[in-house]
Every structure is written in C-alpha cells, then in structure tokens.
C-alpha cells in the first residue's frame, strides 16, 4: 500500500507523526510509526534499500545500501528539476564513535563493514545523510538499526572419522573448536560422550543391543569430561588396550558438546553446539591418520579447497604411499585440472569450480603398512547458489536516458543459514565488460535509466 500526501497539505518547519495500523484476518494488529519534518529548503529524499531494522552476525561482512531521490518527480512542468541538483553528497554516521568505518565507504551510497567490525550483543544506529551539493548545509537522512547477534559455535574434532588400533593410544582433540565471533568472556567448555553397538557377548552381558561405550572388559567407558560435565579440557587421551576391536572395525561414535557463556552489555547468553566422529577400532596397530577438519560450515565451489593430514606408522619402513579417494560425490582426483596434488600424498588440493554446488562429498585418506590398513575421512558439504527465482525487466524495450526500467528479482531461495540474500544489478553494453547499476544490497527491486547503447544497435 502506498499513500501520497500533497506538498500543499504540509507546512515548512513543522514536524509530522504518522501511524499505520495493519490488521490480519485473525484480528492480529501491527503498528508502525513515521516521523518527518518538512524543511523550507529543497532536500533529497533519503531511504534505505531493504529493511530499516536488520539482524546480522558479527562474523559476517555487512552490506547496507541506501540512496537518495531528488525533490519532485520531474514530471511537473511547474516544478522542473535543475540539472545542478543531481549532484548529491552522502555520508554514513554511526552512533558508536569507537567503530571504524573506511573513508571510502563513508562517502558512498553503499556501506561495507568487514567482519568483526561491530560487537555482538550490541544494537547500532546508522544514519545515511545526503545533501544536494548546491545546498551543503541542508541535509536529510535515513536511519537503519543494526542488531548484532552471535553466530553458533563451531566444534571440531581433529582426525575425522577414522580407523585406530586397540594397541594404540587414542587422542580426541577438540582444540580447533572456535567461536567465529571471537567474543570475549568465558572460555569454550567441552564435554564428551560415546555410543556404540555392542558385540554379541556384551549384548548378553548388558541386556541391550547398544548404548554407552564399554571398554574391552565390558565396563562402561569413563571419559574425563563426560555427558553434561563441561570443562576446559579440549583433549582427551584414551590409553592403549582400553577399547575392544574387531577385524572389520568396531565403531565407536564419540560426540563432542561445546558451550560458551557470555555477559556483554547486559546480555547473558549461553551458546551450545555439537559434532561427532566415528572411530572404528581394529586389533593391533595399523597406521594412524589425522585429517584436519575444515572449519567452514560449507565450502565455496568457486574457491580452492585444501585438505591437510598427517600419517604415522610404528613400522615406517613398510608404509605404502598414501592415497585419497572420493567415497561420495562426483570427482576424478587423477585429473590434473581437478587437483594439482593428485590423489597421492598427505595433502590434497581441489581446484576452484571443480566441486558441484549443492553436493555433499566424502573424502578418505587411506594408509597401509605391515600392520594393516587404516583411513581418515571427512564429509564436505558444498554451498549452492540461490535457486528457484526469476528476474524480470519492465518494460522489455525503451529509450536510452529516458525510459525508467524496473528490475525485479522474485522467489529466490537458499538454505536458511545462508539467508538473507543480497543482490547486484548490472548491465552489459555491446561487447563491453559488465557494469554495475546497483551494488550488493538487500533490495530485490530497483529502478534504473540505462545509457545509450552501441552504434550497432541502431
């Protein structure tokens, strides 16, 4: 709904307050308020593209797009817009003087803030001020409220899913777990639990098919910080000859829960997150493989992906070359255009644009020596581009420098953790490179007047 108020119905120097109420069919009422002051001088109309109240994560880059329109619509012959009015200056201001904003973005329509610029659990007010350069003292502004939330913790267990021998010590290392927002406060706390399907003998002994992990004597496995007992201990060592092994591997699912308590600016928050690895225990002492976790929730298919790992053997003279395999997903590691390292070696590099967006891959590094075969593996989800939407331009034809085109995106969807979406509108003139109309921002619809096309189009 849009309401227009005639310029003759308001007086210069006065402050006006408008209230809008919206009622749904179930009699739920929403109320919004707008305050405006009418100035005697010609002021640009300043606005924020997209919502004026947004919630962001501290760990993410922030893009806020504003703009300004000239007074009058240019169609009233009694109120023409002078050409000199089209030169408009911009300035972004924030209500916290400790926040640093790069000068280049302060004086533009679009505000870019690098990740970790704003503090979590804070609410900021950002003003976009605009003025016609003919009247530098007569300014107008729009306000956007930015609420900074804390992202979820990212727990990580070094080594991934893997095989270990029961003659070897087992180390569960969660020291790479992190708070992506790096918020000061209490340290990250850790607790561990273990679940397994019992062997037939243990099933008879305990009277159940599965449950808490047991040691090789059938007693429940005691972890230093187990279940809901959170401590600062990120590394757990399980001595050799503690766990039972089977020739085909006896799976033990070790789950890690992490928590962090924060008290900032009157906010009290405790965040939790969890992850797990499956350790398959075999008899003896095969090679030990530790594959480092990837800390991103998803990998970007347009970027290079690097896997790092470490393999050790108690009989190193018999250790065969390490080999990587793809257990899930479509990828040929023998193709040099896919991987510059190839499948052999501790580390693996996947070149940009070789992983299929939206697929989930499972990579395994395998080792063999005289004591047997072992592996370490990671499951890697690949980010997918937004889908299911359409892009329209109205009207389909027009006149350069005259016709106002409406560019609209509609119906684009993505995974919830990748929302909200931002949009960039561009055009290509003949064989020239792409030129931006509106840079990245939350607005799905823009209006634009296009320049003269190439001579070949005439």
N, C-alpha and C positions, 0 to 999 in steps of 0.2 A: 504494500500500500504506500502511496506517495501523496503528500499534501503540499500544495504550493500556497504561499502567503504573498499577496500583492505588496510591492515595495511601498505603496502609499498607505498601507494599513499599519505601518510601524514608524516610530519616530527616532531620529538620531539621538544618541546619548542615553537611550533607555535600555534597561535590562529586562528580558522576557524569559519566562519559565513556561515550558510546555510539558504536559504529562500525557502519556499514551497508555491506555489500558487495553489488554488483549484477553478475551475470554474464550475458552475452549468449549466444545460441546458437552464436556463433563463439568462445566462451571468452574474450571480452574482459571484463575486470573493472574496475569503477569503485568507488571507496571514498569515503565521506563520514563526517564526524565531527561530533558534537554534544557540547558540554559544558554542564552545567546544575548549578546549586547550589540546593538546597532551603532556603528560609528558613522560620523559625518563624512569621513574620507573614504575613497574607494579602496576597499580591502579585498585581497584574493580570498576565495573560498577554499579553506584548507581541510583536508579529510585524510583519514587512514584507509588504505585499501585492505579490506578484510575486517575481522572483528577488532573492536577497540579495547577488548579485555582478553588477554591470551595467557595461557599457561605453558611454560617451557621447562626443559631440563637444563641444569647448569652445564652439563657435559656436552651440550649440543650448540652448534652455531645458531645465532638468532638473526633472522632477516625480517625487518619491518618496513613496509613500503607505504609511503604517503604521496600526496600530490596536491596540487592547487589548481583551481579554475579561476578564470578572470571574471570580474564582476559583469553581470549582464550576459546574455546568451548570444550576442552578436547578430541576432535576427531582427531586433527592434530598430528601425531606421531612425527613431528619435533618440536612440541611446547607442551609438556606434562605439566599438572598442578601439581606442587608439593603438597603433602598432607598438608604440613605446611601452605600453602596459604589459606586453607579452614577456618582458624580461623580469623574471621573478627570482628572488633570492630565498634560500632555505637555510634553516639551522635547527639541529636536533639538540635538545637540552634534557638532562636527567636530574631528578630530584636528589641524587646522591653525588656530592662533589668528589667522592673517592673513586668513582667509576671512570676509567679512562676510555675515551672514545677517540678513534683515529681521526685526525682533522679532515682527511679526505671524505670520510663518510658523514661527518657532522654537517657539511655544507651540501648534501645531496638529498634527493627525494627518498632514497633507499638507505636505511640504516643497517649496517653489518656489524654484529658483535661476535667476536671469536668466542669459542667455548671457554668456560670458566671465567668469563668477564664479570658476570653477575653472581651474587652469592645465593645459594639455596636457602629456602625458607624466608626469602625476602620478597616484598612487593614494591615495585618501582613504578614511578610515573614518568613517562617520556612525552615531551612536548615537541611537536614539529611546528616551528614558527616559519611563516612565509610573509613576504612583502614584495610589492612592486618596486623595482629599483628607482623609479621616479619619486616614490614616497617612502624612503627607507625608515622613517620614524613611525609609519602607520602599519602595524603588523597584526596579523591574525594567526590563530594557532588551532591545532587539534591535539588531543591527548589520547595516549594509549596506555593502558595499565598492563604491566608485565608481572605475572606471578611465577616465581622460580621454584620448581619442585625438585626433589631429589630422585634421581634415577635408581633403579633397583641395583642391589649389589651384584657383582659378577664373581661367583665362586668358581674356582678352577682347581683341578687335581692333576698334577704332573703325571705323565705317563700314559694317560688314556686307558682304554680297555686293553688288557694285555694278558700274556701268559707268564707265570712265575713258577719256579720250582719250590717244593716244600723244604728242600735242603738250603734254601736261601732266605736271608732276611728280606722282609717286605717293608718298604717305606711308602707311606701315604703322605704326600707333600702338597699342602694347600696354600703354600706361601705366596703363590702368584694371584690369589684371590684379591680383588680390588674393589674400591668404591670409586666408580667412574667420575663422581662429582668431587672427590677428594675433599670431603667436608671435615673440618676439624671437630674433634670431640672424642668420644670413646673409641678404642681400637676395635677392629673387626674381631669377633669372637667365633669360635669353631666348636662344633660337636659332630661326632661320627656315629654311625650305626651300620650294621651289616646284616644282610639277609641272604639265605641260601636254600636250595632244595636239598634235602638230606639224602644221604646214601641209604640203601635198604636197611642196613644194620642200625643206623641212627633213627630211622623212622620207627623201627620196632622199639628202640630204647626210649624215645620221647613220645611216641604215640601220635605223631603228626607228620605230614609229608614235607613241611617246610617251616621256616621261622628264623629266629635269630641264629647267627652263625655259631658253630661249635668248633672246638679245636679237634686235634687228631684223637683225643681221648673221649670225645663225646660231651665235653663240658662246654657251657656257653663261653664264647669268646668275650673277654673283658678288654674294652678299649679305654685308654686313659681318660678321654672325654667323650662319653657315650650318650646316646639318646638326647635328652634336653639339657645336659650338663655342659653349658657353654664355658669355654676357657680361651685364653690367648694362645694356646698351643696349636700351631698350624701344621706340625709334622708329627706323625705317629709311626713308630717303628714296631713291627711285629717280628719277633725273633724266629730264626730258622727252626724247623721241626715243631712248629706250632699248628699249622694248618694241614688238613688232610688233602691229599692229591689223588687224582685218578689219571690213567693213561690218556684219556680223551679230554682231560681237564675237568675240574670240579669248580663250577662258577660260584664266586662269592661277590655279591653286589654290595659295595661299600658306598654309603650315602653320606654326603657332607652337607650340613646345615650351617649357614653363617648368619650372623646378626651384627647390627651396629646401632648403638643408641646415640642420639644427638639431641642436644639442647641448644638451640640457636634462636636468638631474637624472640624469646618467649614461646618458641615451638618446641614441643617434646615429641620425638618420633623414634620408633624402633623399626628398623627395616630387616626383613628376613629374605633369604634366598637359598636355593639348594641345587645340588647336582650329584651325579653318581658315576662310578666306574665299575665295570665288571672285571674282576681278577679271576682268571681260570688257573687253578692250581694243579700242577702235574708233579709226579715223583721226580726226584733228582735235582739237577742244577743246570737247566738249559741257559742259553744267553739271556741277559737282561736288557730289555729295550725300554727306554723312556722317551716318549714323544711329547714335546711341549705343547700345551693347549693353545688354541687361537682364542684371543680374548674378546674379539668382536662377536656379537650375537649371530651375525650373518656376514659372509664375505661378499665383497662387491665384485661382480664378474668383470668389470672394466679395469680392475687393478690386479697387480701381480700378487700371488699368494705364495708364502714361503712357509714350509714345514721344517722344523729343526728337531733333531732327535739325537740320542746317544745310546750306543750299544756296547756292552761289556761281556766278557766271557771268562770263565775260570780256566778254560783251555784255549787261550787266544790263538795258538798256532793252528788250530783246526777251524777257526771261524771263517765261514764262507762269506762271499760278498753279500752285502745287504741288498734287498730288493723291495721296491714299493709296488703295491698292487691296488687297483681300484675295485672294491667289492660291490659298490653300489653307485650308479651313475654312469654316464657315457663319457669316456675319456681314454685316449690312446697315449700312454706315457712313453712309448717308443718313438713317437712323432716329435722331432726336434722343434717344430713350431709350437707344440703344446708345452713342452718342458725343456728348458735349456740344460737341466741337470740329467735328464733321463731317469730311468727307474732305479739305477744302482747308486748306492751311497746312503749316508746317514740323513742328508738333507734333500728336500725336494722343492723345486720351484715350478709353479704353474704360471704360464704367461697370461697377460691380460686377454680378456674376451675369449677364453677357451672353456670356461665353465658355463653351463647352460643356466640362465636365470630361472629361479623357482625350483630347481632340482636340489635334492639332498645327496651328497656324496659321502662314501665311506672309504677312507684311505687306510691301508695296512702296510706297515714296515715289517718285513719278516727276516729272521736270522736263523742260522743253523750252524751247529758245531758238533763235536763228537758226543756231547751230552743231550742232543736233541734239537727240536725246532721250537722257536717262540716268536711272538709278534707283539707289536703295539699298534693301536689303531685309533683314529679319530673320525667322528661323524661331523660333516661340514655342511650346513645349510647355505644356499646361495640366494642372495637377495634378488627379487624380481621387480621389474618396473611396474608402475601403476597400470591397471588394465580396465577394460570394460567401458571406457568412456568414449565420448565423441568430442570433436572440435568443429565448430561452425563459424562461418563468417557471413554476416548480413550487412548490406546486400551483396550478392555474388559479383556484381560489377559496379564500377563507379568512376568518378573523375578524380585525377590526382590533385592534391592540395585543396580539394573541395568537399568530397564525399566523406562523411564520418562512418567508418566501418565499426560494427560491433563484433568483437572477437570473444567467443564464449567456449569454455570447457564445461562439460556436464557429465556427471556419472562416473568419474574416475575413482577407482577403489584400490586400496592397498592393505597390507596386513596392519592390524591395529597398532603394533609397536612402531610402524613406520609413518603413522599419521602425526600431525596434519601434513597435507601436501602443499607444495609451493609451485608456482607456475612462472615460466618465462615466455613472453610473446616476442616473436622475431619475424622478419621478412627477408626475402632474397630478391634482389633486383637484377634481373637478367642473369649473367654469369658471375656476378659479384659474390663476395662472401656474405654469410648470414649477418644481418644487422639487428640489434635488439630494439624492440619497441618499448617493452616494459620488462625490467629485470626481475629476478626471482622474487616472488612475493605470494601472499595467500589469496589474492584476488582471482576469482575464476572468470570474470568478465572485464574487458577493457574496451574503451572506445579510442579509435586512432584514425588520423588522417594520413594517408600514405603519400610519399613523394612521387615525382614524375618517374615513369618507367623508362626503360631503354628505348632508343630510336626504333629498334626492330619491331617493337610492339605497336607502332603507329600504322 
